[in-house]
């Protein structure tokens, strides 16, 4: 469970080192099949961000943009050296061939799977706008184009106007996951070993006399070690990065709850579950079952997407019985995740754990509903029986 990255809105309203004074809204107008020359673009400064957010820039370059007032193969040279001067390269085959360029090639300087080559739009002009923080859209308030989107297949006429938005500083998903999962693992162990200054000097490095406390530590550690290993060896991310600010939000959530739970579970005055070993054994069975189910779903989702691909497919059950939950829900990994924390709540009979489970369920239900709607939009033959996260209910 980790909050996904989102659009951070407009950021970094700065000029381009002498090329453009202040913050400039510009249009990126590019010729697509049909050979239409772009209209003139303004070069004057504005006083603030454009309506709707975003930073717009006119560039003659990687997807067949043609400079105004010149030959179709020659980008316009701006007075004093502007975007046209710095990014003045037209795709080898001209506008018609350039229309085959993907969004990824447009930003990153060429798509390895295509014959065309492009130039990076912004990093050469200002390194702060590296490709991962660039968003291109057909509409200022529309969705970001995907790396694999091809200009020719987009719902545009003979001229495409692409809007650029700065997504803010980015950080890789792997880094975020490793950071937010390593924290709870280490924080919990500090309370488990009762390091000094937590419970008073008389309890420093003492051990609890309740077996459930030791079992809870094993389960909690197992969960986050599993998370770390899955991040390194199982997960394949459709997006390589997320906004940098999310790491602080995520770590506050995970680390804070881990400290709160660990403080009470490992407290010298902790009271074991009301129904004793029977309650603990039942909870342990639920926890382990759901952990195995969660791992099985993650492996199934990994196998659904080949390495290096961002193609989306409908997930279906496999021979693994844990994946049969795909028959009823769209996101069984979330279902199993919630089940694990319910088991941990029953095992420890601790209020902070129950609150963590509740907050996690609410958040995962929101994500599951979003993914469920996405599946329904993308696949007409999507199984109608499935619910987002709770069979037949939610």
C-alpha positions as CSV (number, residue, x, y, z in Angstrom):
1,X,0.0,0.0,0.0
2,X,1.7,3.1,-1.1
3,X,0.1,6.3,-2.3
4,X,0.6,6.7,-6.0
5,X,2.3,9.7,-7.6
6,X,0.0,12.3,-9.1
7,X,0.1,15.4,-11.1
8,X,1.7,18.1,-8.9
9,X,0.3,21.0,-10.9
10,X,2.5,23.9,-12.2
11,X,5.9,24.3,-10.6
12,X,9.1,26.1,-11.1
13,X,7.9,29.3,-12.8
14,X,11.3,30.5,-14.0
15,X,12.7,31.8,-17.3
16,X,15.1,30.0,-19.5
17,X,18.6,31.5,-18.8
18,X,18.5,34.5,-21.0
19,X,16.4,33.0,-23.7
20,X,13.1,34.0,-22.2
21,X,12.6,36.6,-19.5
22,X,10.3,35.5,-16.6
23,X,7.7,32.8,-17.0
24,X,6.5,32.2,-20.5
25,X,3.4,30.4,-21.8
26,X,4.3,29.1,-25.2
27,X,2.7,26.6,-27.6
28,X,4.4,23.6,-28.9
29,X,2.8,23.4,-32.3
30,X,4.0,20.6,-34.6
31,X,3.1,19.6,-38.1
32,X,1.6,16.1,-38.5
33,X,0.7,14.4,-41.8
34,X,-0.8,17.0,-44.1
35,X,2.2,19.4,-43.9
36,X,0.6,22.3,-42.2
37,X,3.1,25.0,-41.1
38,X,2.7,26.2,-37.5
39,X,1.5,29.8,-36.9
40,X,3.9,32.4,-35.3
41,X,4.6,31.9,-31.6
42,X,4.9,34.7,-29.1
43,X,8.2,35.5,-27.5
44,X,7.2,38.1,-24.9
45,X,7.3,37.5,-21.2
46,X,4.2,37.1,-19.0
47,X,3.7,38.0,-15.4
48,X,2.7,34.6,-14.1
49,X,1.6,31.0,-14.8
50,X,-1.0,30.5,-17.5
51,X,-4.6,29.7,-16.6
52,X,-4.9,26.0,-15.8
53,X,-1.3,25.6,-14.8
54,X,1.6,24.5,-16.8
55,X,4.5,25.9,-18.7
56,X,4.3,26.1,-22.5
57,X,7.2,26.2,-24.8
58,X,7.5,26.5,-28.6
59,X,10.1,24.1,-29.9
60,X,11.1,23.3,-33.5
61,X,12.3,19.8,-33.3
62,X,11.8,16.2,-32.6
63,X,8.3,15.5,-33.8
64,X,8.4,17.4,-37.1
65,X,7.8,20.9,-35.7
66,X,8.4,23.4,-38.5
67,X,9.8,26.9,-37.8
68,X,7.5,29.7,-38.7
69,X,8.4,31.8,-41.8
70,X,11.1,29.4,-43.1
71,X,11.7,26.3,-45.0
72,X,9.9,23.2,-43.7
73,X,13.2,21.5,-42.9
74,X,14.8,24.5,-41.2
75,X,13.7,25.6,-37.7
76,X,13.1,29.2,-37.0
77,X,16.1,31.0,-35.4
78,X,14.9,33.1,-32.6
79,X,16.5,36.5,-31.9
80,X,19.3,36.1,-29.3
81,X,19.1,32.3,-29.5
82,X,15.8,30.9,-28.4
83,X,14.2,27.4,-28.3
84,X,14.4,27.2,-32.0
85,X,18.1,27.8,-32.0
86,X,18.8,25.3,-29.2
87,X,16.5,22.6,-30.3
88,X,16.6,23.1,-34.0
89,X,16.4,19.6,-35.4
90,X,13.7,18.2,-37.5
91,X,13.1,14.4,-37.6
92,X,14.9,12.9,-40.5
93,X,11.9,12.0,-42.6
94,X,10.1,15.4,-42.2
95,X,6.6,15.9,-40.7
96,X,5.1,12.7,-42.1
97,X,7.8,10.4,-40.6
98,X,8.1,12.5,-37.5
99,X,4.4,11.9,-36.7
100,X,5.4,8.4,-35.8
101,X,7.4,9.7,-32.9
102,X,6.3,8.5,-29.5
103,X,6.0,10.8,-26.5
104,X,9.0,9.0,-25.0
105,X,11.1,9.8,-28.1
106,X,9.9,13.4,-27.9
107,X,11.1,13.8,-24.4
108,X,14.1,11.5,-24.2
109,X,15.8,11.9,-27.6
110,X,14.6,9.0,-29.6
111,X,12.8,5.7,-29.2
112,X,15.0,2.6,-29.4
113,X,12.2,0.8,-31.1
114,X,11.7,3.3,-33.9
115,X,13.8,4.6,-36.8
116,X,13.3,8.2,-36.0
117,X,15.4,10.2,-33.6
118,X,14.4,13.2,-31.7
119,X,16.0,15.7,-29.4
120,X,15.1,16.3,-25.8
121,X,12.9,19.3,-25.5
122,X,14.1,21.1,-22.4
123,X,17.1,19.5,-20.5
124,X,19.6,21.2,-22.8
125,X,18.0,24.5,-22.1
126,X,17.5,24.0,-18.4
127,X,18.6,20.7,-16.8
128,X,16.0,21.1,-14.1
129,X,13.4,19.9,-16.6
130,X,14.6,16.4,-17.1
131,X,12.3,14.1,-19.0
132,X,10.7,12.4,-15.9
133,X,9.3,15.7,-14.7
134,X,7.8,16.7,-18.1
135,X,4.2,16.2,-18.9
136,X,2.8,16.7,-22.4
137,X,-0.9,17.1,-23.0
138,X,-3.3,17.8,-25.8
139,X,-5.3,20.0,-23.4
140,X,-4.0,22.0,-20.4
141,X,-6.5,20.1,-18.2
142,X,-6.3,16.8,-20.0
143,X,-4.4,13.7,-19.1
144,X,-0.7,13.4,-19.7
145,X,0.4,11.6,-22.8
146,X,2.1,8.3,-22.2
147,X,5.6,7.6,-23.4
148,X,4.3,5.1,-25.9
149,X,1.6,7.4,-27.4
150,X,2.2,8.1,-31.1
151,X,1.4,11.5,-32.4
152,X,-0.2,10.1,-35.6
153,X,-2.7,8.1,-33.6
154,X,-3.8,11.0,-31.3
155,X,-7.2,12.6,-31.8
156,X,-5.8,15.7,-33.6
157,X,-6.2,17.2,-37.0
158,X,-3.3,18.2,-39.2
159,X,-1.7,20.3,-36.5
160,X,-1.1,19.1,-32.9
161,X,-0.7,21.6,-30.1
162,X,1.0,19.9,-27.1
163,X,1.0,21.6,-23.7
164,X,3.9,21.1,-21.4
165,X,3.6,21.0,-17.6
166,X,6.3,20.8,-15.1
167,X,5.5,17.9,-12.7
168,X,8.0,19.0,-10.1
169,X,11.1,17.2,-8.8
170,X,10.7,13.4,-9.3
171,X,12.1,10.4,-7.5
172,X,12.0,6.7,-8.5
173,X,9.3,4.5,-7.1
174,X,11.9,2.0,-6.1
175,X,13.6,4.5,-3.9
176,X,10.3,5.6,-2.3
177,X,9.3,2.0,-1.6
178,X,12.6,1.0,-0.1
179,X,12.6,4.1,2.1
180,X,9.0,3.9,3.3
181,X,9.3,0.1,4.0
182,X,12.7,0.0,5.6
183,X,11.6,2.7,8.2
184,X,8.8,0.7,9.8
185,X,11.0,-2.4,10.0
186,X,13.8,-0.6,11.9
187,X,11.5,1.6,14.0
188,X,9.5,-1.4,15.2
189,X,12.6,-3.3,16.2
190,X,13.8,-0.3,18.3
191,X,10.7,-0.6,20.4
192,X,10.8,-4.4,20.5
193,X,14.4,-4.3,21.9
194,X,13.3,-1.5,24.2
195,X,16.3,0.7,23.5
196,X,17.0,3.5,26.1
197,X,14.8,6.5,26.4
198,X,11.6,4.7,25.3
199,X,10.1,3.1,28.4
200,X,12.4,4.2,31.2
201,X,15.8,3.1,32.4
202,X,14.5,0.1,34.3
203,X,13.2,-1.4,31.1
204,X,16.1,-0.8,28.8
205,X,16.9,-3.9,26.7
206,X,14.4,-6.0,28.6
207,X,12.1,-8.6,26.9
208,X,8.4,-9.0,27.2
209,X,7.1,-12.0,29.0
210,X,4.2,-12.4,26.6
211,X,4.6,-14.7,23.6
212,X,2.2,-12.7,21.5
213,X,4.6,-9.7,21.6
214,X,7.4,-11.8,20.1
215,X,5.1,-13.3,17.5
216,X,3.8,-9.8,16.6
217,X,7.4,-8.7,16.0
218,X,8.1,-11.6,13.7
219,X,4.9,-11.0,11.7
220,X,5.6,-7.3,11.4
221,X,9.2,-7.8,10.3
222,X,8.2,-10.6,7.9
223,X,5.6,-8.2,6.3
224,X,8.1,-5.4,5.6
225,X,11.0,-7.7,4.6
226,X,8.6,-9.2,2.1
227,X,7.7,-5.7,0.9
228,X,11.4,-4.8,0.4
229,X,12.2,-8.0,-1.5
230,X,9.1,-7.6,-3.7
231,X,10.2,-4.0,-4.5
232,X,13.6,-5.3,-5.6
233,X,12.7,-8.5,-7.4
234,X,8.9,-8.6,-8.2
235,X,7.3,-5.3,-8.9
236,X,7.4,-3.7,-12.3
237,X,6.4,-0.1,-12.3
238,X,4.4,1.4,-15.1
239,X,5.8,4.8,-14.2
240,X,9.4,5.1,-13.2
241,X,9.0,8.1,-10.9
242,X,6.7,9.9,-8.6
243,X,6.8,13.5,-7.2
244,X,9.6,14.0,-4.7
245,X,7.2,15.4,-2.1
246,X,5.4,12.1,-1.9
247,X,8.3,10.4,-0.1
248,X,7.8,12.7,2.9
249,X,4.1,12.1,2.9
250,X,4.5,8.3,2.6
251,X,7.3,8.1,5.2
252,X,5.3,10.2,7.7
253,X,2.4,7.8,7.3
254,X,4.3,4.5,7.5
255,X,6.9,5.5,10.0
256,X,4.5,7.3,12.2
257,X,2.0,4.4,12.4
258,X,4.8,1.9,12.9
259,X,6.1,3.9,15.9
260,X,2.6,4.3,17.4
261,X,1.8,0.6,17.0
262,X,5.2,-0.6,18.3
263,X,5.1,1.6,21.4
264,X,1.9,0.0,22.7
265,X,2.5,-3.6,21.6
266,X,6.0,-3.7,23.2
267,X,5.1,-1.6,26.2
268,X,5.9,-3.2,29.6
269,X,2.3,-2.8,30.6
270,X,0.9,-4.3,27.4
271,X,-2.1,-6.6,28.0
272,X,-2.4,-9.8,25.8
273,X,-5.5,-10.6,23.8
274,X,-8.7,-11.3,25.8
275,X,-9.2,-14.8,24.4
276,X,-5.6,-16.0,24.8
277,X,-3.8,-18.4,22.5
278,X,-6.9,-19.4,20.5
279,X,-7.3,-15.8,19.4
280,X,-3.7,-15.5,18.5
281,X,-3.6,-18.7,16.5
282,X,-6.6,-17.7,14.5
283,X,-5.2,-14.3,13.8
284,X,-1.8,-15.8,12.8
285,X,-3.5,-18.1,10.3
286,X,-5.4,-15.2,8.8
287,X,-2.2,-13.1,8.6
288,X,-0.1,-15.8,6.9
289,X,-2.9,-16.8,4.5
290,X,-3.3,-13.2,3.4
291,X,0.4,-12.6,3.1
292,X,0.8,-15.6,0.8
293,X,-2.2,-14.4,-1.2
294,X,-0.8,-10.9,-1.5
295,X,2.5,-12.3,-2.7
296,X,0.8,-14.6,-5.2
297,X,-1.1,-11.7,-6.7
298,X,2.0,-9.6,-7.1
299,X,3.7,-12.4,-8.9
300,X,0.7,-12.9,-11.2
301,X,0.6,-9.2,-12.0
302,X,4.4,-9.2,-12.7
303,X,3.9,-12.2,-15.1
304,X,1.1,-10.3,-16.9
305,X,3.5,-7.6,-18.0
306,X,6.7,-8.5,-19.9
307,X,9.8,-6.8,-18.8
308,X,10.2,-3.4,-20.3
309,X,6.6,-3.3,-21.4
310,X,3.8,-1.0,-20.2
311,X,1.0,-2.9,-21.9
312,X,-2.1,-3.5,-19.8
313,X,-4.0,-6.7,-19.9
314,X,-7.0,-8.1,-17.9
315,X,-5.6,-10.2,-15.0
316,X,-7.2,-13.6,-14.7
317,X,-6.8,-16.4,-12.2
318,X,-3.9,-18.9,-12.7
319,X,-3.3,-22.4,-11.4
320,X,-2.3,-20.8,-8.1
321,X,-5.5,-21.0,-5.8
322,X,-4.6,-17.7,-4.2
323,X,-5.2,-15.9,-7.6
324,X,-8.7,-17.2,-7.8
325,X,-9.8,-14.1,-6.0
326,X,-9.5,-12.4,-9.4
327,X,-12.8,-14.0,-10.2
328,X,-14.5,-11.6,-7.7
329,X,-12.4,-8.5,-7.4
330,X,-10.2,-6.3,-9.6
331,X,-7.5,-5.7,-7.0
332,X,-7.1,-8.8,-4.8
333,X,-3.7,-7.7,-3.7
334,X,-5.4,-4.9,-1.8
335,X,-8.0,-7.4,-0.5
336,X,-5.2,-9.6,0.9
337,X,-3.3,-6.6,2.2
338,X,-6.3,-5.5,4.3
339,X,-6.9,-9.1,5.4
340,X,-3.3,-9.3,6.7
341,X,-3.7,-6.2,8.8
342,X,-7.1,-7.4,10.1
343,X,-5.3,-10.5,11.3
344,X,-2.6,-8.5,12.9
345,X,-5.2,-6.4,14.6
346,X,-6.9,-9.5,16.1
347,X,-3.6,-10.9,17.1
348,X,-2.4,-7.8,19.0
349,X,-5.8,-6.4,20.1
350,X,-4.2,-3.0,19.8
351,X,-6.1,0.2,18.9
352,X,-3.3,1.9,16.9
353,X,-3.2,-1.3,14.7
354,X,-6.9,-1.2,14.2
355,X,-6.7,2.5,13.1
356,X,-3.9,1.7,10.8
357,X,-5.9,-1.0,9.2
358,X,-9.0,1.2,8.8
359,X,-7.0,4.1,7.2
360,X,-5.3,1.6,4.9
361,X,-8.5,0.1,3.9
362,X,-10.1,3.4,3.0
363,X,-7.1,4.4,0.9
364,X,-6.8,1.1,-0.8
365,X,-10.5,1.1,-1.5
366,X,-10.1,4.5,-3.3
367,X,-7.2,3.1,-5.4
368,X,-9.1,-0.1,-6.2
369,X,-12.2,1.9,-7.4
370,X,-9.9,4.0,-9.6
371,X,-8.3,0.9,-11.1
372,X,-11.6,-0.8,-11.5
373,X,-13.0,2.1,-13.5
374,X,-9.9,2.2,-15.6
375,X,-10.3,-1.5,-16.4
376,X,-13.9,-0.9,-17.4
377,X,-13.0,2.0,-19.7
378,X,-10.1,0.2,-21.3
379,X,-11.6,-3.3,-21.8
380,X,-15.1,-3.8,-23.2
381,X,-14.9,-7.5,-22.3
382,X,-13.9,-6.9,-18.6
383,X,-15.6,-9.5,-16.3
384,X,-18.8,-7.8,-15.0
385,X,-18.9,-9.9,-11.8
386,X,-15.9,-8.3,-10.3
387,X,-16.0,-5.6,-7.6
388,X,-13.0,-3.3,-6.9
389,X,-11.8,-4.7,-3.5
390,X,-14.6,-6.4,-1.5
391,X,-16.6,-9.2,-3.3
392,X,-20.1,-8.1,-4.2
393,X,-19.9,-5.0,-1.9
394,X,-17.2,-2.5,-2.8
